[in-house]
Each structure stands twice: as C-alpha cells, then as structure tokens.
C-alpha cells in the first residue's frame, strides 16, 4: 500500500467520522501534495451523498461538492504548472 492509497482511506474515514472543518483541509492538502488527485471529485460525491441537502433543481443534475472539487482541481493544476515554470 503506497502513500496515495493510505491518504484515500484516511480522508474517506475522516469524511465519515469527523466534522467538515477537519476533512476539507485534508482534501485540499492532498490535492496540493499529490500530482493529480482526482479522488477529490469522488470525495465530493461522497460528501453530497452523506451531508448534501443540495440546491433545488440543481442537485438533481450534478453534485455541487463534486463540481466544486473539479473546479478546485483545475485551478490547482493550472497553478502548479505556473509555479513549475518559474523554477
């Protein structure tokens, strides 16, 4: 089991048992630490399944937390690329 698998299991358990102000920084830290952490989108779906009341009409089409995670990942990919070019 490598570090990425261990992080996935740890964050998944924290989503189930810990409050949001503890697992959201963990997800963001993992997205920054690992090169491409697409698991954050899966976490968004899981968070919406467990805790999401959703926005009426919008939640039927797409998961708001998964959409937010996708946008954050795209921004982080862009930032990581820009930071690497400067070094």
C-alpha positions as CSV (number, residue, x, y, z in Angstrom):
1,X,0.0,0.0,0.0
2,X,1.5,3.3,-1.1
3,X,1.0,6.8,0.4
4,X,-1.8,7.7,-2.1
5,X,-3.9,4.7,-1.0
6,X,-3.3,5.5,2.6
7,X,-4.3,9.1,2.1
8,X,-7.5,8.0,0.3
9,X,-8.6,5.7,3.1
10,X,-7.7,8.2,5.8
11,X,-9.6,11.0,4.1
12,X,-12.6,8.7,3.5
13,X,-12.8,7.8,7.1
14,X,-12.4,11.4,8.1
15,X,-15.4,12.3,5.9
16,X,-17.5,9.7,7.7
17,X,-16.4,10.4,11.3
18,X,-15.0,14.0,11.5
19,X,-16.6,17.4,11.0
20,X,-16.2,19.3,7.8
21,X,-13.7,21.8,9.1
22,X,-11.2,18.9,9.6
23,X,-11.7,16.9,6.4
24,X,-11.9,19.8,3.9
25,X,-8.4,21.0,4.6
26,X,-7.2,17.4,4.4
27,X,-8.7,17.0,0.9
28,X,-7.2,20.3,-0.2
29,X,-3.8,19.4,1.2
30,X,-3.9,16.0,-0.6
31,X,-4.8,17.8,-3.9
32,X,-1.8,20.1,-3.4
33,X,0.6,17.3,-2.3
34,X,-0.2,14.7,-5.0
35,X,0.4,15.5,-8.7
36,X,-3.2,14.9,-9.9
37,X,-5.6,14.0,-7.1
38,X,-8.8,13.1,-9.0
39,X,-10.0,11.3,-5.9
40,X,-11.2,14.7,-4.6
41,X,-14.1,14.5,-7.1
42,X,-15.1,11.2,-5.6
43,X,-14.9,12.8,-2.2
44,X,-17.3,15.5,-3.4
45,X,-19.8,12.9,-4.5
46,X,-19.5,11.1,-1.1
47,X,-19.9,14.4,0.8
48,X,-23.1,15.2,-1.1
49,X,-24.4,11.7,-0.6
50,X,-23.9,11.9,3.2
51,X,-24.5,15.5,4.0
52,X,-25.7,17.4,1.0
53,X,-29.2,18.9,1.1
54,X,-28.4,20.4,-2.3
55,X,-29.9,23.2,-4.2
56,X,-33.4,22.6,-5.5
57,X,-33.3,21.7,-9.2
58,X,-29.5,21.9,-9.4
59,X,-28.7,19.0,-7.2
60,X,-30.6,16.6,-9.5
61,X,-28.3,17.4,-12.4
62,X,-24.8,17.4,-10.7
63,X,-23.3,17.2,-7.3
64,X,-22.4,20.7,-6.0
65,X,-19.5,19.4,-3.9
66,X,-18.1,17.4,-6.8
67,X,-18.4,20.4,-9.1
68,X,-16.5,22.5,-6.6
69,X,-13.8,19.8,-6.2
70,X,-13.4,19.7,-10.0
71,X,-13.0,23.5,-10.2
72,X,-10.5,23.5,-7.4
73,X,-8.5,20.7,-9.1
74,X,-8.5,22.6,-12.4
75,X,-7.3,25.7,-10.7
76,X,-4.6,23.8,-8.7
77,X,-3.4,22.1,-11.9
78,X,-3.0,25.5,-13.6
79,X,-1.2,27.0,-10.5
80,X,1.1,24.0,-10.2
81,X,2.1,24.4,-13.9
82,X,2.7,28.1,-13.5
83,X,4.8,27.6,-10.4
84,X,6.9,24.9,-12.0
85,X,7.7,27.1,-15.0
86,X,9.2,29.8,-12.7
87,X,11.7,27.4,-11.1
